[in-house]
Amino acid sequence: MLKLVVNHLGKSFHTSHAATILRELELENPVACLLRSAAETQEEETGDGTNFVVLLAGALLDNAEKLLRSGLPMVHIRAGYQMACKEALRLLPGLTCHVLKNPGDVEEARWALQAVVGSKVFGYQALLSKLLAKACALVLPPDRTAFSPDLIRLCKIPGGGVADSCVLEGVVVCTEAEGVFRRVERARIAAYCCSFGPSGLEAKNTITFQSAAELKGYGGGEEQWLEQRVLAIAKAGVNLVVVGGQVDARALFYANRCRLMVVRLASRSELQRLCKAVGATLLLSMAPPSPEEIGHCRRVYMSEIGSTSVVVFSQDGATCPLATIVLRGATADMLQCLEEALRDGISVFNALCSDTRLLPGAGATEMALSVRLHTLGMYFPGPEHYGILEFAQALKTLPATLAENAGLPVNEVMAKIEMQHQLGAQNAGIRVAAEEAGTVDVAREGLLDPFLVKHRGLALATQVAVTLLGVSNIMVAKKSGGPKPRGEDPNWDKEPDALD
């Protein structure tokens, strides 16, 4: 469900993303901190499944408490959980309902990413998954295992609607051109991480002039040096300069005279990403670049999207190692939700490049594993079968939470979906977009989850629960007590209750 989170800095977040919620909360309980670490690990590895890890680990701990209060030793609970996890991971490949033939195909990738994006921003999954699939297809290398999430950049521009979002082959930067030139065709780009102009002195010095001629020639020499540097850059064939530092007014004057377009980027990461997109080498000093250090771009122009000025580095069909998804939205919270959904989708696409198997979503995978583990636990000899049964019961927490968030009658939905799975329909999931409780064939509807997300989520949640069950004592280091410091209050050493 959507939550309004206010962090310690007073910044508010309107999101349902579990990783964002846990990251912004100030947690002191060591168990809660371990659960947050598990969610962050899942986020870094696969980009999705953080809710899955937190809910499953919490349900396993809750069910273990019931067994402990019933008198079952901790050793048997942990052994039962470990056996159930091992069996679930063994059964998981048999639940695969689809395999991506070509992740670079836009329509096939959109179909696989639709459920991942829709779980964060329901209602826009068709549009956003198509944009994401198109962007991933543009930058997908021949060796798909070499795909990196850093190849796709997200640019948030307020104003307009979500339907106004688009994908551009290249880089979009929210800045303005410094000089009078706003457009360059077939740009030859020189990138500098220093200031565009004379570098300032790092130490204070004193200069003594003997005559007025020396004073007059001091400033003129610097301007002459600056003019020669800018002219040398222009003679090297450069018609666009990108800098990461300050732009000197005199250097900008000579750049306009030499018909150079100047763009300033305040972020070092954006500058490095732009150099990767255009094939330029980042230079440390204001020196003319060699032919190998010059980047190339089909078209660079300044535009205005909404009320935001942007500079677009567009390749227009040429080979480009980077793509930009321009996100539009009415509010900053909406743009934040869209960014979180697409970042998770990019990470999931990265996981699909490694393993193209897909599992049924909408609670179908969890219910299928729960039914089969329950059968195993009923016939397993030994006290470990209690842990296996509770593990199977914990898996039902995921579809039950999904039904509750959708506003459906939980008991009725769970009864229907469990009956379908007991009859052998392993692709039966919860019909979310309906007023009445019902099931749906998720493989036919395209509600799929990546195999790698479920596999690592099951292993991680079980490992967290087993680790916490093995803890005997919790010791927290805090500051020692003692008398309070003397203040202006004459009764500083007395408790408030004593004064009353």
N, C-alpha and C positions, 0 to 999 in steps of 0.2 A: 504494500500500500504506500501511497505518497506520504511523505513526512516533511515537516518543516523543521530543519535542524539549524540551530544557532550555535556557532563555535565560540571558543574563548576570545576571539577577536571581534565578536559581534557580527560577523558575516553570516548571512542566512542562506540556506540551501533548501530548495524545494525539489525533492528527489525521492525515488524509490530504489535507488542503486545502493545495494548493501555495502559495497566497498567504500563508497563516499560517506555513508552514514557512520560506519565504524571508524573511518579515518578521522572524522571531525569531532567525534566524541572524546571526552577526557575520561578514560577508564582507569580505575585504581585496583579493582579486583583482579588478581593474577589469572583466574580462570577466564574472565572476560578478555583480558589482554592476549591470552593464548588463542582464544577463538578469533580475535581480530587478526592475529598473525597468520592463522590458517586461511582466513578469507583473503588477506593480502597476497599470500602465496598462490592461492588459486587464481587471483586476478592477474598476477604476473605471468603465470605459466600458460593459462588458456584464455584469459580475458572475460570469462563468463563462469557461471556456476557458483558465485559467492553466496547467494541466498541458499543454494543447495547445500553447501558445506556447513553453513551456520545452523540451518534448520535441522539437518541430519545429526550433526554433532550434539546439538542441544537435546534432541529427542532421545538419542542414545544415552546421554547422561541422566535424563529424567527417568527413563525406563530402568536404568541400572540402580537408581535410588530405591525403586519399588522392590527390586530383587534383594537389595541389601537389607532393607527393613523386614523382608520375609525370612531372613536368616541365611541366604545363600552366600557362600564364601566368595571373596573378591576374585580369587584365582579362577574359579569356574566361570564367572561372568566375563572376564577378559578372554579366556580361552574360547567361550562361545561366540563372542564378538569377532575374534580373529578368524575362527572357522567360517562364520557367516560371511565375512568380507571376502575371504578367499573363494568361497563358493559363488558369491555374487559376481566377482570379477571373472570367474570361469564361465558363468552363464551369459555374461554381457555380450560377447561376440555373436551368440546365437540369436540375439534380439535385433540384430542389424536388419533394417528394412530397405535401405537404399545406399548406393555407393556412387559418389560423384565420378563421372567418366572424365570430365575436363573442367577443373576449377576455373580456367580462363574463359569459359563460355558464360556470357552475361546472364542469360536466362536461367541456366542451371545453377549458377552461384547465387542469383537472387532468390531462387526457390529454397536454397539451403540456409540463407541468412535471414529469411523473413521472420522466423520465430524468435531468433536471438534479438533482433532489433525491436520487434513488437512487444517483447517482455518489458522493455524500458519505456517506450513511447507508443502505447497502443493507439491504433487509428492511422498512423503514418507509416506502418511497416512496409507497405507495398512501394511507396515512393522512395523511402530512405534505403531500403534494401536494393532497389534498382540502381540508385546513385552509387551506393557502396560497391556493388558488383561491377559497375562500369569503371569506377576508379581503380579497383583492384586488377581488372583485366588490362588496363592501360599500362600498368607498371609491373605486371607479372613477368619475371625473367624466364628464359627457356627452362632453366632448372628451377622448378616451382618450390623446391625445398629451400632455395636461397631468398625467398620473399621475406621482406622485413616490414614491420608496421611503420617504420619511419619514412617509407616511400610515399606515404599519403599524408597530406597536410590538410587540416581543418581550419577554415577561416570563418569566424562568426561575425556577421554584419547585422546589426539590429534594424528592424523595419521590414515591412512586407509580410508575407505568409510563408509557411513551410513549403508550399508548392512552388515558390520562387527560387528554391535552392537548385544548384546546378553543379556540374563537374567541369573543370577546365584542365586542359593538358598543359601543365606548367605550374607556376607559382603565382599566388595573389598575395600582395603585401598591403596592409592598411597603412599607407603613408602617402606623401605627396612628393612630386618632383621638386628639386630645390631651385633649378634655374628656369629659364624661359622656354626651354624645349620640353615638350610633353609627350612626344611620340617619336619612335625610332623604328625603321624597318631594317631587317637583317642586321640586328644589333651585334656588335663586337664589344664584349664586356670585359672591363678590368675591375677587379674587386680588391679593396684595401680594407684591412682591419684597423688602420690608423686614421687619424684626422686628415681631411683633405685641405692641406695648407701647411704653413710652417709649424713645426712642433714647438710647444711651449717649453720654457726652461724648467728643469726639475728642481733647481736650487736658485736661490736669490743671489744675483751678482750685481756688481757696481761697474758701470762703464764711464770712463772719463774721456771727455772730448776736449781737444786742444784748440779747436777752431770751429767756426760756423760751417765751414765746408765739410768737416768730418761729421757733424751732426746731420747735415743735409744728405750726405752720401750713405749714412747708416740705414735709413729707411729705404732709400732707393736700391741698395744692394739686395735687400731682402725681397723687394718686389721684382727685381730683375731675375733673381734665382727662381721665384715662384712662377714667373712667366715662362721661363725656359723649361721648367718641369712640366707644366700643363701643355706646352707646345710639343714637348717630346712625347707625351702620352698620346696626343692627337696624331702625330706623325707615325706612331706605331700602328695606326689603323683603328684605334679605339674610338667609338662614338657614344659609349655609355659607361659611366663610372659609378660604381656602387661602393659606398664607404660605410664603415661601422663607427666612425667617430664624428667629431664636429666638422662642419663645412665652413671654411674661412670665406669671408665676403670678397676678399681680393682674388682668391683662387676661383670662386664662383664667377667673378667678372671675366677672368681670362677663359674659363670653361665656356661661357656664353659666346665669347668672341671666336673660339675654336669650334663652335657648334657641337659641344658635348652635352649630353643629358646626364644630370647628376641626381642620384637617388641615395638617400641616407636611411640606413636600417639601424635601429637602436638595439636590437637583440643579436647577440653573437650566434645563437643557434639558428636564427632565420638566415643570417648571412652565410653560414656554413651550408645550410640546406639549399640556398639559392645557388651557391657555387657548384654543388653537386648536380643541380638541375640543368645548369647551362654549360657545365664542363670547364669552369674557370678555376684558377689557382689563387688562393687567398694570399695576398702580398702583405708584407709587414711594414714596408716603407713606401713613400710616394715616389716610386721609380717607374719608368716606362716598362711595360711587361713584354716578355718575349712572345713569339707566335704560339708557343705551346701553352702559355699561361693565360691566353685570352679565351673567354667563353663566347658561345654563339647562341643566339636566340632568333627565332623567325620574326617576332614582333614584340615590342615593348611599348606600352602606351598607358597613359593615366586616364582613369575613368572615375565615375561616381556611381556607387550602388547605394540607393536610398539617399541618405545624407552623409555617407562615409566616402572619403576619397581613397582610392586604391590605385596601385600600380600593378599591372598585369604583365607577367612574362609568359607569353603564349608561344607554343611551338607549332600549333595548327597542323597536326598530322605527322609532324616529324617525330623521330624517336626521342622520347623524353623519359628520364628515369623517375620523375616525380609527377604527381597529380594532386590537385587541390579541389576539395569539396567546399563550395561556398554555401554556408548555412544561413538561412534567413528566418527570423522570428520576431514576434511582436515585443517580447520581454526578454530580459537577461536570463531569467529562470528557465524560460522555454529553450533558449539557445544552449544553456548549460545541460539540460536534459538531452537535447539532440546530440550534443558533443559526446556525452557519456555513452549514449546508445551506439553511436558510430565508432567510437574507440573500442568498445567491446566487440562490435562486429568486425573491425579490422583484425583484432587479436584472434577471433574465432576463425576468420579466413586464413590466418597464418597457421592455425592448428589444422585446418582442413587440407592445407598444402602438404602436411606431414602424414595425416591419416584421413582419407576421404570417406570413411564409413559414417553413416548417420543412423541414429536411434530414434524410435518414436517418442515424441514429446507429449505435452499436456498431461503429464502424470502417468502415461502408459508404461514407460520403462520401470518406474518405481513400483507400480502395482504388479507388474509381471514378476519382478524379482521378489516382491513380498509374498506372492502366492506360492512361488516355488520354494522359497526358504521356509515358509510355514509348513509345507509338506515335509521338507527335510527335517525340521525340528520335531515334528510329531513322531517320527519313526527313529530318531537318533537315540541310541542308548547312552545313558550317562547324564550327569547333572549339567553338562554343557548345553543340553537342548533348551534350557530356560533362556540362556543368552541368545541362542539362535532365534527363538520365538520372539523375543523382545526386539531383536534386530529387524526381523520382518515387520513387526508392528511399527517400528520407528520409520521405516520406509514409507508407510502410509501417511506420514505427516506431510509429505510434499504435495500429493494430490489433494489432501484435505485443506491445506493452506491455499492452494490455487482455487478451490471451490469457494472458500470463504471470502477471498479477495474479489471474486467475481460476483458475489452476492447471491450464490446459489445455496439451497438447503444441503448442508454438508452430509448429514446422515443418509439422505436419499441418494445423493450423487455417489457416495462411497459404496453404497449397497449395489447400485447398478453397475458401476465399473468393475467391482470385485466379481460380481456374477459373470460378467462378460469374459473376464480373464480366466475364471475357473472353467468356462466352457471352451477355452482355447483361443479366444480372440486377443492375441498379444498386442495388437495395434490399437486397441480401444482406449481412447483418452477422453478427457472431460470436454464437453462442448461449452466453451466459455461465453461466446456471444449468443446467449439464449436466455430467456426468462425462466424456462422450465429446466429441471434437471434432466440431463441426457448425456449420451456418449457419442463419439464420432470416430471414424477411421482416420487417425492422424496421418498415416502414410499417404492416403488419398488427398487429404486437405493440405499437405505440405507443412505440418507442424512437426518439425524434426529438430533433434539436438545432436551436436557433434559427439562422436564416440569418445574422443579424447577428453572432452569436458566431463562426461559422466564417469569415465574410468578413473581419472585423477581425483575427482571430487569424492567418490566412494572411498578410495584409499586414504585420502587426506582426512576426511571426517572420522573414519574409524581409528586412524592413528592418533588423532587428537583425543578422542574419547578414551581409548585404551591408556594413553599416557596420563590423563587426568585421573583415571580410576586407580592407577598405581601410586598416586600421591598419598602419603600418610599424614603429613603435617604441612601447613602453609605458614611460612615465616616471612613477615614483611618488615623491612628495615625502615624505621621512622626516627625522627628526632626525639631525644630523651626529654623527659619532663623537667620541671623545676619551677622556682618562683617566677612570677611574671615581672617584667621590668617596671620600675617605678615610673608613674605617669603623673599627670596633673590632678587626677582624681585622688582625694585624700584617702579613700577607701579602696585603693588599688589592690591591696592584698586580700580582700574579702570576696567571697563568692556573691553573685547577684542575689541568690536566694537568702543569704544571711542578712543582706541589707533590708529586704522586704520584711 
